[in-house]
């Protein structure tokens, strides 16, 4: 199978050779970088709480700050990818993340803790899914959806990698030593990114404007329509990130409110990650039959069903099992859906900046979700929290359908 180079990247489905030389290294890199930078926070939180005596709110506030800054930085990193700097971002960003994890291992004050996590948040915008998927979309064009699916199949196990490392390394070396282990993982991620994105005639990604055909300027009406589609998609992504972030952050006490015992609740919480992989595997079996617009509907339906099931599931473990499946599968497919739908509705011109702008909505939702859910719990318990997650998922779905309608107009 041959592939042709275009200003948007390599057209067509990625070959077996491309999988081995580019996609697999990126997939492993995403797995260990997510494990080192993102999931390490949850894995080490109890140790920080015990060692420093800070409250959970004080500690988690640093992670919220990191996510907010990551979202704010995403449009800028996306624009850099459009200009052909994606490889530099992913490689150097992983190296910087490793250095920051070393710095985090030395903190002794809450101010320093926040400062390092703020810097890590900016770094996340250059090394996690959004920049990686934007780069794959630029490189593989119409074949990007398959490449992204392959990456997420592997990276879905990041939490499975991170939590045992946090526990075992924390027991052996303390949390400061565990962070040094995670720093080593981030460096390994940098090397894998450099390997997977090494340049060559087949893989070169030309900066915007280089050998690119001239683009006809958009009319004012077309520009307004494009902005409306971007905003509506952003609202849709905000809705699903508020939904999933709220439910996951409060998973254990939420299960208790559904009359699930502690051991089973931990089992259900642990199953969310594997269900993401299951969702992606199911998608692979049918993806050739689905347009990107139809693919975009699937996660919204999954999140809506998940909220309905957990709302009705008090004392009914079978419904909670179904909730875990739909919630986890929807989260897994979301990672594939976002770049596919963005390209289908808004095109690939300036894709990095566009996907970065949409990432701002998604990351802000993820950052606000735990706090919003805590506030609503204090007002009306977890029934009110779940009603909120159902409402934002339905509202996000409505915004998505409006965006689809405008894109097809």
Residue pairs with C-beta under 8 A, 6 or more apart in sequence:
1 12
1 13
1 15
2 12
3 10
3 11
3 12
3 15
3 143
3 202
4 10
4 11
4 12
5 11
5 202
5 204
6 141
7 206
7 208
7 210
7 211
7 212
7 213
8 138
8 141
8 348
8 349
8 351
9 137
9 138
9 139
9 140
9 141
9 144
9 205
9 348
10 18
10 139
10 140
10 141
10 143
10 202
10 203
11 140
11 141
11 142
11 143
12 140
12 141
12 142
12 143
13 140
13 142
13 143
13 146
14 22
14 23
14 140
14 143
14 146
14 147
14 150
18 140
18 147
19 150
21 196
22 139
22 196
22 197
22 203
23 136
23 147
23 150
23 151
23 196
24 150
24 154
24 196
25 192
25 193
25 195
25 196
26 132
26 136
26 151
26 192
26 193
26 196
26 197
27 150
27 151
27 152
27 153
27 154
27 155
28 154
28 192
29 90
29 94
29 188
29 189
29 190
29 192
29 193
29 196
30 128
30 129
30 132
30 151
30 154
30 155
30 158
30 189
31 154
31 155
31 157
31 158
31 161
32 158
32 161
32 185
32 186
32 188
32 189
32 192
33 94
33 97
33 127
33 128
33 185
33 186
33 189
34 128
34 155
34 158
34 159
34 162
35 158
35 159
35 161
35 162
35 165
35 182
35 185
36 97
36 98
36 101
36 162
36 182
36 183
36 185
36 186
36 189
37 97
37 101
37 120
37 123
37 124
37 127
37 128
37 182
37 186
38 124
38 128
38 158
38 162
39 158
39 159
39 161
39 162
39 163
39 166
40 101
40 162
40 166
40 178
40 179
40 182
41 63
41 117
42 163
43 162
43 163
43 165
43 166
43 167
43 170
43 178
44 166
44 170
44 175
44 178
44 179
45 56
45 59
45 60
47 170
47 174
47 175
47 178
48 54
48 59
48 113
48 175
49 55
49 56
49 59
51 175
52 59
52 110
54 110
58 110
59 113
60 370
61 114
62 113
62 114
62 117
62 118
63 117
64 367
64 368
64 370
64 371
65 114
65 117
65 118
65 121
66 117
66 118
66 120
66 121
66 124
67 121
67 124
67 363
67 364
67 366
67 367
68 121
68 363
68 364
68 367
69 118
69 121
69 122
69 125
70 121
70 122
70 124
70 125
70 128
70 363
71 125
71 359
71 360
71 361
71 362
71 363
71 364
71 367
72 360
73 121
73 122
73 125
73 126
74 125
74 130
74 355
74 356
74 357
74 359
74 360
74 363
75 353
75 356
75 357
75 359
75 360
76 125
76 356
77 89
77 125
77 126
77 130
77 131
77 352
77 356
78 130
78 131
78 134
78 351
78 352
78 353
78 354
78 355
78 356
78 357
78 359
79 350
79 352
79 353
79 356
80 86
80 88
80 89
80 352
81 89
81 131
81 134
81 135
81 138
81 351
81 352
82 138
82 208
82 350
82 351
82 352
82 353
83 207
83 208
84 205
84 206
84 207
84 208
84 210
85 207
86 131
86 134
86 135
86 138
86 197
86 205
86 352
87 135
87 193
87 194
87 197
87 199
87 205
89 126
89 127
89 131
90 126
90 127
90 131
90 132
90 135
90 190
90 193
90 197
91 190
91 193
91 194
91 197
92 126
92 190
93 123
93 126
93 127
93 131
94 127
94 186
94 187
94 189
94 190
94 193
95 186
95 187
95 190
96 123
97 120
97 123
97 124
97 127
97 186
97 189
98 183
98 184
98 186
98 187
98 190
99 183
100 116
100 119
100 120
100 123
101 120
101 179
101 180
101 182
101 183
101 186
102 179
102 180
102 183
103 116
104 113
104 116
104 117
104 120
104 179
105 175
105 176
105 177
105 179
105 180
105 183
106 176
107 113
107 116
125 131
125 356
125 359
127 189
129 152
129 155
129 335
130 355
130 356
130 359
131 352
132 151
133 144
133 148
133 151
133 335
133 338
133 339
133 355
134 339
134 351
134 352
134 355
134 356
135 197
135 205
135 352
136 144
136 147
136 148
136 151
136 339
137 144
137 148
137 339
137 343
137 348
137 351
137 355
138 205
138 348
138 351
138 352
139 147
139 203
139 205
140 146
140 147
141 348
144 339
144 340
144 343
145 287
145 292
145 295
145 336
145 339
145 340
146 287
148 335
148 336
148 339
148 340
149 280
149 283
149 284
149 287
149 336
152 276
152 280
152 332
152 335
152 336
153 277
153 280
153 281
153 284
156 273
156 274
156 276
156 277
156 280
156 332
157 273
157 277
159 273
160 273
160 274
162 182
165 178
165 181
165 182
165 185
166 178
169 177
169 178
169 181
170 177
170 178
173 180
173 181
197 203
206 212
208 350
215 349
218 226
225 406
225 409
226 346
228 403
228 406
229 345
229 346
229 403
229 406
229 407
230 346
230 354
230 357
230 358
232 399
232 400
232 402
232 403
232 406
233 341
233 342
233 345
233 346
233 358
233 399
233 400
233 403
234 357
234 358
234 360
234 361
235 361
235 395
235 396
235 399
236 300
236 396
236 397
236 399
236 400
236 403
237 338
237 358
237 361
237 362
237 365
237 396
238 361
238 362
238 364
238 365
238 392
238 396
239 300
239 365
239 392
239 393
239 394
239 395
239 396
239 397
239 399
240 299
240 300
240 303
240 330
240 334
240 362
240 365
240 392
240 393
240 396
241 361
241 362
241 363
241 364
241 365
241 366
241 369
242 365
242 368
242 369
242 372
242 388
242 389
242 392
243 303
243 306
243 307
243 369
243 389
243 390
243 392
243 393
243 396
244 303
244 327
244 330
244 331
244 334
244 366
244 369
245 365
245 366
245 367
245 368
245 369
245 370
245 373
246 369
246 370
246 372
246 373
246 385
246 388
246 389
247 254
247 306
247 307
247 310
247 327
247 373
247 386
247 389
248 272
249 369
249 370
249 373
250 370
250 373
250 374
250 377
250 382
250 385
251 265
251 268
251 269
251 272
252 262
252 265
252 266
252 269
253 377
253 382
254 310
254 382
254 385
254 386
255 264
255 265
255 268
255 269
255 320
256 262
256 265
257 314
257 381
257 382
257 383
258 310
258 313
258 314
258 315
258 320
258 382
259 314
259 315
260 268
260 317
260 320
264 317
268 320
268 321
268 324
271 324
271 328
272 324
272 327
272 328
272 331
273 328
274 328
275 324
275 325
275 327
275 328
275 329
275 331
275 332
276 328
276 329
276 331
276 332
276 335
277 332
278 325
278 328
278 329
278 332
279 302
279 328
279 329
279 330
279 331
279 332
279 333
280 332
280 333
280 335
280 336
282 329
283 295
283 298
283 332
283 333
283 336
287 295
291 344
292 340
292 341
292 343
292 344
293 341
293 344
293 345
293 404
293 407
293 408
295 333
295 336
295 337
295 340
295 341
296 337
296 340
296 341
296 344
296 400
296 404
297 397
297 400
297 401
298 330
298 333
298 337
299 330
299 331
299 333
299 334
299 337
300 330
300 393
300 396
300 397
300 400
301 330
301 397
302 326
302 327
302 329
302 330
302 333
303 326
303 327
303 330
303 389
303 393
303 396
304 390
304 393
304 394
304 397
305 322
305 326
306 323
306 326
306 327
306 330
307 386
307 389
307 390
307 393
308 390
309 319
309 320
309 322
309 323
309 326
310 319
310 320
310 323
310 327
310 386
311 383
311 386
311 387
311 390
312 319
313 319
313 320
313 323
338 355
338 358
338 362
339 355
341 400
342 351
342 354
342 355
342 358
343 351
344 407
345 403
345 404
345 407
346 354
346 407
372 388
373 385
373 388
373 389
376 384
376 385
376 388
377 384
377 385
